[in-house]
Amino acid sequence: MPVFGRILGIEGTAWNLSAAVFDNDLISLYQKPYRPPTGGIHPREAAQHHASEMKTVISKVLTDPGTITGVAYSQGPGLGPCLRTVATAARSLAIGLGVPIVGVNHCVAHIEIGRFSTGCSDPVVLYASGANTQVIGYLNRRYRIFGETLDIGIGNAIDKFARSKGLPHPGGPAIEELAKTGEYVDLPYTVKGMDLAFSGLVSAARESRAPIVDVCYSLQETAFAMCTEVTERALAHTGKEEVLLVGGVGANSRLQEMLSQMCRDRGAILYVPEHRYLGDNGAMIAYTGKIMLENGYSVPPGESYVNPSYRSDQVEITWRHDDPGERIRTGSLDQMTHATGAEAEVALWDTFVEKRRVRKAYRRPELDSRLITERTRAEARLIAAARRSGVPTPVIHEITGDTIRMERVYGSLMKDTLQNEHLEEAGRTVGSLHRAGIVHGDLTTSNMVMRDGRCVLIDFGLSGVSSEIEARGVDLHVLFQTLESTTDHFPELKEAFSRGYQQAFDGACAVLLREREIEKRGRYL
């Protein structure tokens, strides 16, 4: 494997123009952010800023050009005009210096600089930035996306609210400061399996008549609790023991506090890079470019394109040689006596189980109590309704404020027995559920049990009543993302599920089409 020395990296996907030189460690780092006088970022104006400041930024870090052995640039995702400006500069520098050039995925760079600076090994990653909110895990040379925002990124959501109140850009620091003296008011909380959405939250916050400090406090408490919940769901699903927080929003102390509390409660470890590596920065591009070049990545300057919709799961991770395996097996479900999921503890007896929702110390008590009560009642009601419609589900025996006692379902969890015929049967089961006007809300392979050739659905904690194509499409999107993030056999398993789904539900084609549209929304916004 070739060894490269100093690599020049240039980052400029959105508002921050930054450059760095990286060898075995960071040599130099400088940035010149674009700050709009009013409103949000205008791509053309940001690109003009990058072009006018490029020479200054590069000269601050490139003090000894003769030592540079490669040039790396942010290839995407990002704002097209900004990406093209950076790529043009990188191309010119690579040609002038006579060194190779490599395009770096912005999201992957956040992860890699985080792994480098913290020393973590195989984490579940919460990537929280302006335009991106994703939960990511590594599997078989890809960074797989377990879940993500279905509308706007958390940073953009916060900035959108800040602009509506006349606060400066970026809005995060100002809102964090105002939130220090605020009190909690109810705002919408939207988690859909491992996905989440912020638009309704921002709209409600903008329209709230509560004092600005209370709204800022509640906006943070709600949005960050949503992010922490989906991260915990990924931890529970994968069995991993590390969480890595990356992205500019990761600098928020309250978000760090929530994730730290969640990790302590689950026996996991939270890793947070030092502040200079959290936001968009040239160091992450230089470092990731270096390990990419050392593992065979480079392109001719004439092919150094940009990709505004570049997904982290499109990058082959040739530089990682650890293999967590296709999935974490849970052991025999039939022999289990206790299980801890993302939001509940389950005691398993011979003929019944007791599912008790546990309080989350990272969430506001008022919010936590509301979610526990709402989800417990809705789960029992909709399990019974689905069963009456012919969908295989446990029989409900008893319900209290936070606990459901129900039939014990023997069999194998779907995530431990991923076979085409099982996914086809799961498709028929979900088709029957949707035909009954119910959406599961957390349709992962951890919530499907194969029993005597039938697929039994469990854990209806996020379920709801809906006949809308959108809600059904989100249901399938959650499942497909889970499959794609945990197995390399995703295409045939998805096809098998879709085949069974179409057999059981007349509206299947429209829902499958909508799921593809929903998938595209997860691209850079």
N, C-alpha and C positions, 0 to 999 in steps of 0.2 A: 504494500500500500504506500503510495507516494506521501511524503510529508511536506506540507506547505508552511511557509513562514508567516510573515505578516500579510493579513488580508484587509483590504479597504472595504467597508460596508456602507451603503447609502440607503437610508430609510426615508420614504416620503409618500406613504400610501394615502394620507389625508392631510391633516392640518400641521403636523410636525415634521419639519425637515431636519434630519440628523445624520451625522456621519461618524464613523469610528474606525480605528485600526486595532486589530486583534491578532495576537500571536498565541503564546501559551496562556496569556491572560490579556486583559484589556490594557492597551497602550495609551489610547487617547479617545475622547468622546466629546462631541460638541453638537449643539442643536440650536435651531433658530425657528421657533414655531410661528405659524401664521395665526394672527389674532384679528378676526373680523371686527370692525368698529361697532357694528350692530348685527343682530340676527345670528344665523348659523353659518356654516362653512359653505361658500360658493366654490364649486370645483375649479372653475376657470380662474377665479381670483387666487385661489390657493396655489394653483399651478404656476401662475405668474409670479407669485411670491417665491416659490421654490426656484424658479429660473433666475430671478434677480439675486437671490441669496446663495445660490449654489457655489459660486467661486469662493465666497467668504467662508462658508461652512467647510468645504473641502480643504481649503488652505489651513484652517485651524488644526486639522488632524494630520494632514499629509505633509509632515515636516521633513521627511526623508524618502522621497518617491522611489529611490533606487532599491529600497528594501522590500517594496511591495511585490508579492508573488501572485496575487489574484485580486479580482474586483467582484464584489457581490452587491446585488441590488434587490430591492423589494419588488417582486414580480406581480404580486397580488395576494389576496383580494384588496381592493381599494378603489379610489376615485380615478377613473380613466385618465383625465388630463394630468393629474399628479403623478401617476405611475409612468406615463410616457415621458414626462420631464426627467424623472429620475433615471429611467432606462437609457435615455439619450446621453445623459451625463456619464453614466457608468460605461456605456459603450465607447465613448470618446476616450475616457481614461484608460480603459483596457487596451485599446488600440495604441494609444500614445505610450503606454508603459510596456507594451508587448507582453502582456500577461493574460491568462484565461479569465473568462467572465462566467458568472453563474447567477441565475435568477432564483430567489429564495421566496418560499411561501411565507407570508407575513405571520400567519397563525402558528405554523410549525416553528418559526423562529422564536416566538414568545415561549413556546414549550421548551425548546432546547436551551435557551439562555436561562430559563428557570431551573431546569435540571442541572445545568452546569453550576449555577451560583448557589444552589441549595444542597446539592448532593443527593437528592432523592432519586429513586431507582425506577419504579413502575407505578406512577400515581394515576388516580383519577384527576383530570385537569378541569378546573373551572376557569374558563377563558371569558373574562368580563371586561369588555372595552366599549368604545363608542358605538361601533356598528356591529359588534359581534357579542353574542352571549351563547356559549356552547359548553357542554359537558363532554369531555373527550377521554378516550382510553386507548392504549396501544395494543395491537393484536396483529401478529403475523406481518410485520413490516408495513403497517399502515396505522395512522392515527385515526381511529374510528370515532364517529360522532354519535354518542348515546342520545343526546337531546339538545335542543337549542330553542332560541326564541322563534315564535311563529309570526312575529310582526317586526318590531324594531329592537335594536340592541339596547342594553340597559343604559349605556352611556348616552346614547342619543335620546333615550326616554327622559333621562335626568336633565339633559340640556334643553330639550323641548319644553319641559316644565319651567326651567330656569328662565328661558326667554320670555315665556308668558308672564313672568313676574318681574321682568326688567333686570334680572341678575346677569352678571358678566359671563362670558364664555372663557373656558369651559365651566359649566354650572356646578359640577361635582363639589369642588372645594367650598364654594359659597353655601351650598345646601348643607354640607356636612357641618359647617360652622353654625348655621342657623338652627340646625337640628339639636344642638347641644342643650338648648333650653326649652325644647318642645315637649308636648304631651301627646299621647296617642289618640287618634280618631280613626274610625273604621274607613277603610278603602278596599276596593276590589282586589281579590287574591286569586290569580289564575294560573293553576298548574294542571297540565294535561299529561299525565304519565311522567315522562322525562323531558317533556317540552313545557314551555311557559310563554306567556304573552304579557306585554306591558301597556298596550294602547289604552285599554279600559282603565287601568290604574292611573295613567297620566291624565286622561280626560277627567276622571273624578277628582284628582288632585287640583287640576286647574280650576274646576268649577266649585271647589269647596269654599265655604265662607268662614272656615275656621282661621284663627290667626296663622300667619305665614310660618312662624316657627313650629307650630303644631303640624301643619301640612308637610313641611320639610322633614320633620321627625318621622311622621307616619309613612311618607313616601319611601324613605330609607328602610324603615322597619319592615314594610310589606315587600318591597322589591328584593331586598337582601334575604329575607326569609324564604321567598320563592326560590332564589338561586341556591340557597343552602339545602332546601328540601330536595331539589332535583339532583344535587351533588350527592346527598345521602342515599337517594334511590340508586344511583349508579354504584356507589360503594356496596350497598346491600346486594345488588344484582351480581357484581363481579367478584366480590370477596377480597378486593384489594385493601391495602392497609395504609395507603398514603394518599393525601390530597395536595395538589399543587395549584395555587392561585396565581393567575397571570392576567395581564391586561391592565390598562390604565385605571379602571374602576377598582382594581385590586388594592390601590393605595388607600382606599377608604378604611379607616380604623374600625368602624362598626361592622363592615362586612368581614374583615379579618377576625373580629371578636366572635361573630356568629359561627363562622366556619371552625374556629378553634374550639368552641364549646361543643359543636356537633361531633368533631373528631374525638375529643376527650370522652364523650358519652359512648362512642362506638369503639374505643380502643385504637383509633387510627392516629396518624401524625399529620399535621398541617405544615406545609412548606410555603413560605412567601419569599420571593426574591427581594434583594435590597432595592430600595426605591428607584434608583437610576435605571434598573432593568424592568420595571413594571410597565411603564408607559411605552409608547412607540419609541424606539431608539436605534441608532445605527449599530450599537454593539451586538444586538441580537442578530442583525443581518450579517455582520462580519463574522461572528462566531459560527453561525449556522452555515454560512458560505464556506468557511474553512473546512468543516467536517464533511460538507458535501463534495468539495473539490478533492479532498483526500480519499473519498470513496467513489470517484469516477464521474462525478457530475461536472459538466461544463458544456458550453455550446459555442459555435462560431459567433463572433459579434453580430453578423448579419441575421442571426436567428434568435437574438436576445429580445424576445417579445415580452409583452405584458399580458396579464389575464385578470381583469377586474373581478371575476367571479371564481377565482382559484380556491378550491376547497382543500382543507388539510388532508382529507382522506383520498385525494388524488395523487399525493406524493408517496413514492416508494421510499421507505425509510431504510436505506441500505447500510447506514452506519450503526444501527442497533443490532446486536447479536443475541440479546436475551430473548427468550421465547416464553411468555406466560402461558402458552397453550391456548387452544381454541376457546375454552370456557372453564370456569370453576365449577366442579361437580359438587353437589350438595350432600352426597351420600344418599343412602336409601331413605326415601320419604316415608316408607312404611315403618321404619324403625325409629324415626325421630320422636322425641318426647317434648322438645322445646325448640322454638325458632324465633329469631328476632329479625323483623323486616325493617323497612325504612321508617315506618310510623307505628308499628304495633309489635307487641310480644304475643306469641301464640303458644299456649300449652296444649299438647296433644295427648288425649286419653284413648282408650281402646275404641270407643264408639263415638266420641265427640271431641271437639276442640273449643277452646276459649280464646277468642281474639280480643286483646285489650289494647286500646290505643294509649300510647304513653305520651306524657307531656314532654314538650320540647323546650329545653331551657333557653335555646337561642331565640325563641319567638316571644313576643309580648304575651303575657298571660291572657289578656282579653282576646287576642287573635287566636291563640292556641286553643282556648276553651271553646271558642266559636267553631273552629275547624273540627275539633274532636266531636262535638255534639252533632254538627251538620253531617259529617262524614259517617258517623256511626249509624244515625237514623236512616240516611239515604242508602247506605250499604245494605242494611237488613231489608228495607222496603224493596229495593230493586233486585236483590237476590231472589226474593220470593216471587216478584213479578216475572222475572226471567224464567224461573222454574215453571210457573203456571203456563208460560208460552212454549214450553217444551225444550228449553235450553238446559243442558245438564249443569246444575249448580248444587251446592250443599243444601241440605234441609235446615231451616232456621228453627232452633229450639227455644231460645230466650234472648232478650235484649235488655241491657241497662244503659245508663248514660254514656259509658265509654267501652262497654264490653258486649260482644255477641257470642253466644254459645250456639254451635251449629254442628251438623253431622261431620264426622271425620271422613275425608276423601282419601282412600288408599290409591296408590299408583305411582307414576314417575312424572316429575316436573318436565315440562316440554324442553326447558333449556338443557336438560341432561339426556334428552332422547330426540335429537333433531333429525327426523327422517321425513322423506317426502310424503309418505302416506299419512304420517301424523299431522303434518302441516295442512294437508288437504282436508283431513277431518276437522282440524281447527278452523279452517275456512268455512266449512259447513256450519259449525257451531256459531261462529261470529255472524255469519249470514242470517241464521235464525234469530240471533240476538237483535240485530239491526232491523230485521223484519218486524220484530215486536216493538220497535220504537225506543229501544234502549241502547245507549252507548256505554262502553265499559269504562273508558277514561284512563285506564292504566294497563293497556293491552300489551303486556310483555310476556316473554316466555317463562318468567317466574310465576305468572299468574294463570298458567294452564297446566292441568294435570291429565295425563293419559291414563284412563282406567278402562280395562276390558275393551280396548279399541275405540272408546269414546273420549272426546275431549271435554273435560269438566272445567268450567271457568270459576276462578276463585278471586278473592280480594276485589270487591266492587267499591272500594273506598272513595274513588273519584268518579263513580258512574253517574249517569244522569238520564233523563227522559228527553229524547230528541229524535225527530224524523228528518232533520236537516242534512243535506248532503255534506256540508262543511264539517259538522260534528262527526259524522261517520268517517269522513276522509281523514280527520285528525286521529281517530281511533286506529285506522290502518297504518297511518304514518308512524305512530308510536311503535307499533309492532315491527314494521319494516326497518325502522332505525335500530331497534334492539337486535334484530336478526343480523343486520349488516355489520353491527359493531361487535358481534360475538362469534361469527363463523365466516369462513371463506366460501361456504356453499350457499350464500345468500340468493343468487339468481334462481337456482332451481327450487329452493324452498319458497321463495316468493311466488314463483309460478304455480307451485303446488297449492299454496294457500289460496291464491286468486282463483284457481280452478274450482276448488271446493266452495269458495265464497259465491262464485257465479252460479253454482248448482243450487244453492239454498236461497238466493236473494235476487229477485227480479231487477232491483235497482243497482246491482253490483257494478255494472259497467260505468255508470255515472260516478259512483263513489271512487272507483279505481282511477278514473280520469282526474277527479278532484284531488286525490292523494298525490298524484304526480305534480299538480299545480302547487300544492302545499309544500312539497319538497323543494321546488324552485324558489319559494319565498325565503328559504333558509340561506340562500346565497347572500353575498355581501349587499347590504342595503344602504 
